[in-house]
Amino acid sequence: MTDRDARTPGSRPGREDVLDTLLARVHDGLGTAVTDRVTAQGGPPELRPPDLALDRLLAAAHRSIGTAVTRRRSREARAALAQRNPELEARLSERGPLFNRPSPVRVKYRQEALRLAHRYWPADLAEGMRAAVRMVQNLTDLLEGTAQTVTDAELVVEQLRESLRAMSRLPKPQRPPVTLTGLDYLVAVESVLAEPAERLLHDLHRVQQLLDEELEPAIFTLESSSPGYVFGVDAVAQDLIDDLTQGCDQADALARAVAEVERASSDFVGADLSSAKLDGVLLEGILWDATTVWPGEWESLVRRASLPSGEERGVLIVAAEPSETVIHAEA
């Protein structure tokens, strides 16, 4: 992470930041000068004593400044890490069981895990369940016993049936036994998603049965029934609302499970990814910070492709797929 990444956006650089930047620039400039003098255009030059003395002086200055820069940045990195540790511990305490899986495994199967989460959450099911509750509540307001009201009620029932049918198009939950090998990470992911999905599907099935077997037949006979029959239809509608409200709780549980999978697939703050194989892995959207360890050949690419996440201080997000041509986030 660059010095500007480490500062709060909008803050002015302090004297130490300016000194570090100046030292780094002098160090780089002297390194270039030494390299140019030694290599020249046609190979190593034949140096006369004054030139040799100047080269040795430049080389010594280059080594000294490089050592100073390294020491200063090491101190700053240790200080930043000491400050970051409490925040990191608090973040770790909020994570679910999927975070116990090795970070290289989580990043390797990231795309597949996100695809599973999308299958179990193709739309906002929690809002869909709440919309279904509102439909039934509106239905009870329509039940006044007139022919026109019955027609409107039948339309609402059909809309509710279609909504329930759409929400029931979840994958059939599969929860095979979870083993400890890295290749079974996706099995663990599906297990996290399958449990609340199974309960939600059960509630949706019960609601559909109540709608098809009790409420809809009651509405069809409402026009030819006595006015008192409306109270019986209202009771069935209230039972339907109660079941849908319970289904809302299951939809919320599934939403939390999906969020856990997404966090485990994207939150690599403090993770050790030094042994991860990142070729072909989708990195866009990954959260990381100064304590994240990347494979050596990937670190500079990821830095150039990242921006401040805006979630908390010091956390970056990979904003584009890393490549040699990515424009630096500070440009």
C-alpha positions as CSV (number, residue, x, y, z in Angstrom):
1,M,0.0,0.0,0.0
2,T,1.4,3.4,-0.9
3,D,1.8,6.3,1.6
4,R,-1.3,8.0,0.2
5,D,-3.3,4.8,0.6
6,A,-2.4,4.7,4.3
7,R,-3.6,8.3,4.9
8,T,-7.2,9.3,5.5
9,P,-8.6,10.7,2.2
10,G,-8.5,14.5,2.3
11,S,-5.8,14.7,5.0
12,R,-2.6,16.7,4.4
13,P,0.7,14.9,4.3
14,G,2.8,15.3,7.5
15,R,6.5,16.1,7.6
16,E,7.4,12.5,8.0
17,D,5.5,11.6,4.9
18,V,7.2,14.3,2.9
19,L,10.6,13.2,4.2
20,D,9.9,9.5,3.3
21,T,8.8,10.6,-0.2
22,L,11.9,12.7,-0.6
23,L,14.2,9.9,0.6
24,A,12.5,7.4,-1.7
25,R,12.9,9.7,-4.7
26,V,16.6,10.4,-4.0
27,H,17.2,6.7,-3.5
28,D,15.5,5.9,-6.9
29,G,17.4,8.7,-8.6
30,L,20.8,7.7,-7.3
31,G,20.1,4.1,-8.3
32,T,19.3,5.2,-11.9
33,A,22.4,7.4,-12.0
34,V,24.6,4.6,-10.7
35,T,23.2,2.1,-13.2
36,D,23.5,4.6,-16.1
37,R,27.2,5.3,-15.3
38,V,28.1,1.7,-14.9
39,T,26.3,0.3,-18.0
40,A,26.6,3.4,-20.3
41,Q,25.7,2.9,-23.9
42,G,28.3,0.5,-25.0
43,G,29.0,-1.5,-21.9
44,P,31.1,-0.7,-18.7
45,P,33.1,2.5,-19.3
46,E,36.8,2.9,-18.6
47,L,36.8,5.0,-15.6
48,R,39.5,7.5,-14.6
49,P,40.3,8.0,-10.9
50,P,38.0,11.1,-10.5
51,D,35.1,9.3,-12.2
52,L,35.7,6.2,-10.1
53,A,35.7,8.2,-6.9
54,L,32.4,9.9,-7.9
55,D,30.9,6.4,-8.7
56,R,31.9,5.1,-5.4
57,L,30.4,8.1,-3.6
58,L,27.1,7.7,-5.5
59,A,27.0,4.0,-4.8
60,A,27.7,4.6,-1.1
61,A,25.0,7.3,-0.9
62,H,22.6,5.0,-2.7
63,R,23.2,2.2,-0.2
64,S,22.9,4.5,2.8
65,I,19.6,6.1,1.7
66,G,18.2,2.7,0.7
67,T,19.0,1.4,4.2
68,A,17.4,4.5,5.8
69,V,14.3,4.2,3.7
70,T,13.9,0.5,4.5
71,R,14.3,1.0,8.2
72,R,11.8,3.9,8.3
73,R,9.2,1.9,6.4
74,S,9.8,-1.1,8.5
75,R,9.1,1.0,11.6
76,E,6.0,2.5,10.0
77,A,4.7,-1.0,8.9
78,R,5.2,-2.4,12.4
79,A,3.3,0.7,13.9
80,A,0.5,0.3,11.4
81,L,0.2,-3.4,12.2
82,A,0.1,-2.7,15.9
83,Q,-2.7,-0.2,15.4
84,R,-4.5,-2.5,13.0
85,N,-4.4,-5.6,15.2
86,P,-7.4,-4.7,17.5
87,E,-9.5,-3.7,14.4
88,L,-8.6,-7.0,12.7
89,E,-9.4,-9.0,15.8
90,A,-12.8,-7.3,16.0
91,R,-13.4,-8.1,12.3
92,L,-12.4,-11.7,12.8
93,S,-14.8,-12.1,15.7
94,E,-17.7,-11.2,13.4
95,R,-16.9,-13.8,10.8
96,G,-18.8,-17.1,10.3
97,P,-17.5,-20.7,10.1
98,L,-16.5,-20.5,6.5
99,F,-13.7,-18.2,7.5
100,N,-12.1,-21.1,9.3
101,R,-11.3,-22.5,5.9
102,P,-7.8,-21.7,4.5
103,S,-7.6,-18.4,2.7
104,P,-6.0,-19.9,-0.4
105,V,-8.9,-22.3,-0.7
106,R,-11.5,-19.6,-0.3
107,V,-9.9,-17.5,-3.0
108,K,-9.4,-20.5,-5.3
109,Y,-13.1,-21.4,-5.2
110,R,-14.4,-17.9,-5.0
111,Q,-16.2,-17.8,-8.3
112,E,-17.9,-21.1,-7.7
113,A,-19.0,-20.1,-4.2
114,L,-20.4,-16.8,-5.4
115,R,-22.3,-18.7,-8.2
116,L,-23.8,-21.0,-5.5
117,A,-24.9,-17.9,-3.5
118,H,-26.6,-16.4,-6.6
119,R,-28.4,-19.7,-7.2
120,Y,-29.9,-19.7,-3.7
121,W,-30.6,-16.0,-3.8
122,P,-31.7,-15.3,-7.4
123,A,-33.7,-12.2,-6.3
124,D,-34.5,-10.5,-3.0
125,L,-36.5,-13.3,-1.5
126,A,-37.0,-11.5,1.8
127,E,-38.7,-8.6,0.0
128,G,-40.7,-11.1,-2.1
129,M,-42.1,-12.7,1.1
130,R,-43.0,-9.3,2.6
131,A,-44.7,-8.4,-0.7
132,A,-46.7,-11.6,-0.5
133,V,-47.8,-10.6,3.1
134,R,-49.0,-7.2,1.7
135,M,-50.9,-9.0,-1.1
136,V,-52.9,-11.1,1.4
137,Q,-53.5,-8.1,3.6
138,N,-54.9,-6.2,0.6
139,L,-57.0,-9.3,-0.2
140,T,-58.7,-9.2,3.1
141,D,-59.7,-5.6,2.4
142,L,-61.4,-6.6,-0.8
143,L,-63.6,-9.3,0.7
144,E,-66.9,-7.5,1.0
145,G,-69.1,-10.1,-0.8
146,T,-69.8,-8.3,-4.1
147,A,-69.3,-9.9,-7.5
148,Q,-66.7,-7.3,-8.5
149,T,-64.8,-7.8,-5.3
150,V,-64.7,-11.6,-5.8
151,T,-63.2,-11.0,-9.3
152,D,-60.6,-8.7,-7.9
153,A,-59.8,-11.2,-5.1
154,E,-59.3,-13.9,-7.7
155,L,-56.7,-11.7,-9.5
156,V,-54.9,-11.1,-6.3
157,V,-54.8,-14.8,-5.6
158,E,-53.3,-15.5,-9.0
159,Q,-50.7,-12.8,-8.5
160,L,-49.8,-14.3,-5.1
161,R,-49.6,-17.8,-6.6
162,E,-47.2,-16.6,-9.3
163,S,-45.1,-14.8,-6.7
164,L,-44.9,-17.9,-4.6
165,R,-44.0,-20.1,-7.6
166,A,-41.2,-17.7,-8.5
167,M,-39.7,-17.8,-5.0
168,S,-39.9,-21.6,-5.0
169,R,-37.5,-21.9,-7.9
170,L,-34.5,-22.6,-5.6
171,P,-32.1,-25.4,-6.2
172,K,-32.9,-28.6,-4.4
173,P,-30.8,-28.4,-1.2
174,Q,-27.9,-30.8,-1.0
175,R,-26.0,-31.3,2.2
176,P,-23.5,-34.1,1.9
177,P,-21.2,-34.7,4.8
178,V,-18.4,-32.1,5.1
179,T,-14.9,-33.4,5.3
180,L,-11.7,-31.5,6.2
181,T,-10.1,-31.4,2.8
182,G,-9.7,-28.2,0.9
183,L,-11.6,-29.6,-2.1
184,D,-14.7,-29.9,0.0
185,Y,-15.0,-26.1,0.6
186,L,-17.8,-25.9,-1.9
187,V,-19.7,-28.6,0.0
188,A,-19.4,-26.5,3.2
189,V,-20.6,-23.5,1.3
190,E,-23.7,-25.3,0.0
191,S,-24.3,-26.7,3.5
192,V,-24.4,-23.2,4.9
193,L,-26.9,-22.2,2.2
194,A,-29.0,-25.4,2.1
195,E,-30.3,-25.4,5.7
196,P,-32.2,-22.0,5.6
197,A,-33.2,-22.7,2.0
198,E,-34.7,-26.0,3.0
199,R,-36.8,-24.4,5.8
200,L,-37.9,-21.6,3.4
201,L,-39.0,-24.1,0.8
202,H,-41.0,-26.0,3.4
203,D,-42.8,-22.8,4.4
204,L,-43.5,-21.9,0.8
205,H,-44.9,-25.3,0.2
206,R,-47.2,-25.0,3.2
207,V,-48.4,-21.6,2.1
208,Q,-49.1,-22.8,-1.4
209,Q,-51.1,-25.7,0.0
210,L,-53.2,-23.3,2.1
211,L,-53.7,-21.0,-0.8
212,D,-54.8,-23.8,-3.2
213,E,-56.8,-26.0,-0.9
214,E,-58.5,-23.5,1.4
215,L,-58.3,-19.8,0.5
216,E,-58.9,-20.0,-3.3
217,P,-61.9,-22.5,-3.0
218,A,-63.4,-20.2,-0.2
219,I,-63.1,-17.2,-2.5
220,F,-64.8,-19.0,-5.4
221,T,-67.8,-19.8,-3.3
222,L,-67.9,-16.4,-1.6
223,E,-70.4,-14.9,-4.2
224,S,-73.1,-17.5,-3.5
225,S,-72.5,-17.7,0.2
226,S,-74.1,-15.8,3.1
227,P,-72.4,-12.6,4.4
228,G,-71.2,-14.4,7.5
229,Y,-69.1,-16.6,5.3
230,V,-66.7,-13.7,4.8
231,F,-65.5,-14.1,8.4
232,G,-64.4,-17.7,7.7
233,V,-62.5,-16.5,4.6
234,D,-60.8,-13.8,6.7
235,A,-59.7,-16.5,9.2
236,V,-58.1,-18.5,6.4
237,A,-56.4,-15.3,5.1
238,Q,-55.0,-14.6,8.5
239,D,-53.6,-18.1,8.8
240,L,-51.9,-17.4,5.4
241,I,-50.4,-14.2,6.7
242,D,-49.1,-15.9,9.8
243,D,-47.4,-18.6,7.6
244,L,-46.0,-16.0,5.3
245,T,-44.6,-14.0,8.2
246,Q,-42.8,-17.1,9.4
247,G,-41.5,-17.6,5.9
248,C,-40.1,-14.0,6.1
249,D,-37.9,-15.2,9.0
250,Q,-36.6,-18.1,7.0
251,A,-35.9,-15.7,4.0
252,D,-34.0,-13.4,6.4
253,A,-32.0,-16.4,7.6
254,L,-31.2,-17.4,4.0
255,A,-30.1,-13.8,3.3
256,R,-27.7,-13.9,6.2
257,A,-26.3,-17.2,4.9
258,V,-25.8,-15.7,1.4
259,A,-24.1,-12.7,3.0
260,E,-21.7,-15.0,4.9
261,V,-20.8,-16.8,1.7
262,E,-20.2,-13.5,-0.1
263,R,-18.0,-12.2,2.8
264,A,-16.0,-15.4,2.9
265,S,-15.5,-15.1,-0.8
266,S,-14.5,-11.4,-0.8
267,D,-13.1,-10.4,2.6
268,F,-9.4,-11.2,2.7
269,V,-8.4,-8.5,5.2
270,G,-5.5,-9.9,7.2
271,A,-5.4,-13.1,5.1
272,D,-2.2,-14.9,4.1
273,L,-2.5,-15.6,0.3
274,S,1.2,-16.1,-0.3
275,S,0.7,-19.7,-1.4
276,A,-2.5,-19.0,-3.4
277,K,-2.6,-19.7,-7.1
278,L,-4.4,-16.7,-8.5
279,D,-4.2,-17.4,-12.3
280,G,-7.7,-17.4,-13.6
281,V,-9.2,-16.3,-10.3
282,L,-11.7,-13.4,-10.3
283,L,-10.1,-10.9,-8.0
284,E,-12.4,-7.9,-8.7
285,G,-14.4,-7.0,-5.5
286,I,-11.9,-8.5,-3.0
287,L,-11.3,-6.6,0.2
288,W,-7.8,-6.4,1.6
289,D,-5.4,-4.3,3.6
290,A,-1.8,-3.8,4.6
291,T,-1.8,-7.0,6.6
292,T,-2.9,-9.1,3.6
293,V,0.0,-11.1,2.2
294,W,-0.1,-11.6,-1.6
295,P,2.0,-13.9,-3.8
296,G,5.1,-11.8,-4.7
297,E,4.4,-11.5,-8.4
298,W,0.8,-10.4,-7.7
299,E,1.3,-7.7,-5.0
300,S,2.1,-4.8,-7.3
301,L,-0.6,-5.7,-9.8
302,V,-3.3,-5.9,-7.0
303,R,-2.1,-2.5,-5.6
304,R,-2.4,-0.8,-8.9
305,A,-5.9,-2.2,-9.5
306,S,-7.3,-1.2,-6.0
307,L,-9.1,1.7,-4.5
308,P,-10.2,2.7,-1.0
309,S,-13.3,0.6,-0.2
310,G,-15.0,3.3,1.9
311,E,-16.0,0.7,4.5
312,E,-13.3,1.3,7.0
313,R,-10.0,3.0,7.2
314,G,-7.1,1.2,5.5
315,V,-9.3,-1.4,3.7
316,L,-9.0,-1.5,-0.1
317,I,-11.1,-3.1,-2.8
318,V,-9.8,-4.6,-6.0
319,A,-11.7,-2.4,-8.5
320,A,-10.6,-4.1,-11.7
321,E,-8.9,-7.3,-12.8
322,P,-5.1,-6.9,-12.2
323,S,-3.0,-6.7,-15.3
324,E,0.2,-5.0,-16.5
325,T,-1.9,-2.3,-18.2
326,V,-4.1,-1.3,-15.3
327,I,-3.9,2.4,-14.4
328,H,-2.8,3.1,-10.9
329,A,-5.6,4.0,-8.5
330,E,-3.8,7.2,-7.6
331,A,-3.4,8.4,-11.1
